[in-house]
Amino acid sequence: LLVALLIRLSWVALVDTQPVSDFRWYYERGVDLATGRGYSMGPDAYWPENLPPAALPSEAEYPADGRPTAYWPVGYPAFLGLLFALFGPSLLAAKLANILLYLGIMFLAYIIAKRLFRSKFVGRMTLLVLVFCPNHIAYSSLLASESLFLFLLLLAVAAVLTPTKPKLWLFVASGVLFGLACLVKPQALLVPAIIFMASLATDIKEGWPWKRVARFAVLYLALGLTILPWIIRNYRVFDDFVLISNNGGINLLVGNNPYATGAYGQHQQMAAMLSDVRGEHDRDVAARALAIDYMVSHPWE
């Protein structure tokens, strides 16, 4: 871990990465949150250049004083906002926070691997690989959501993989952590169910484990209560149910339309499909409907 710290500190010191694309968007929203503007977008806000035109707002939709958004999940911008509120809008502070998160990720990966394989050797080899993995070193200097997501995800998993039977409060804590991870990347919603199904493979021989079912129900209850305030906020803003973000439909349409190439690129034809739709949420809903219709009517493509 000390070697990992020195390598990543050296990388940050020697390679002056600047936030571009999604990373710049996260940085700007973090600054907005730190300065009290809220999670909102104005006409001067930066939008990543690789977004399809169908995702881009018009100036009329985003007035000068900003309009609340939920296009991307709020978790990582909120983390940056808290960081910037404490230390100012500093790229260095964000990169150093990444390094600390990665130290936590590596230690948690060691703990989880050791417990799953019941082997200190496997745990140590897992840690060794992550210490020197080039991609994990380079990512420490990027303002990307993956570092925060991985830390929260692994911490939540570790809470329910204790060597002895975990206490109920650990499932509550794990649910809160999974909820926070969902606010960074909504895919975390599925992970507890995967862990539960995997655990059944070892317990089902002794009869249906009702106690385990109840514990995971508590976990999901804690998860739901954690993301509930954000769901309420989104309902007030968009007058409709928005679980975490407003980009699922757009992303689905990018990969499922007559002009899709497999790349996440600019598709003028895709923009034309949604030319009559206004509003961030309405556009996402319309895009999802178009994508599903295309998938059903053209299953082979």
Secondary structure, 3 states (H helix, E strand, C coil): CHHHHHHHHHHHHHCCCCCCHHHHHHHHHHHHHHCCCCCEECCCCCCCCCCCHHHCCCCCCCCCCCEECCCCCCHHHHHHHHHHHHHCCCHHHHHHHHHHHHHHHHHHHHHHHHHHHCCHHHHHHHHHHHHHCHHHHHHHHCCCCHHHHHHHHHHHHHHCCCCCCCCHHHHHHHHHHHHHHHHHCHHHHHHHHHHHHHHHHHHHHHCCCHHHHHHHHHHHHHHHHHHHHHHHHHHHHHCCCCCCCCCHHHHHHHHCCCCCCCCCCCCHHHHHHCCCCCCHHHHHHHHHHHHHHHHHHCCCC
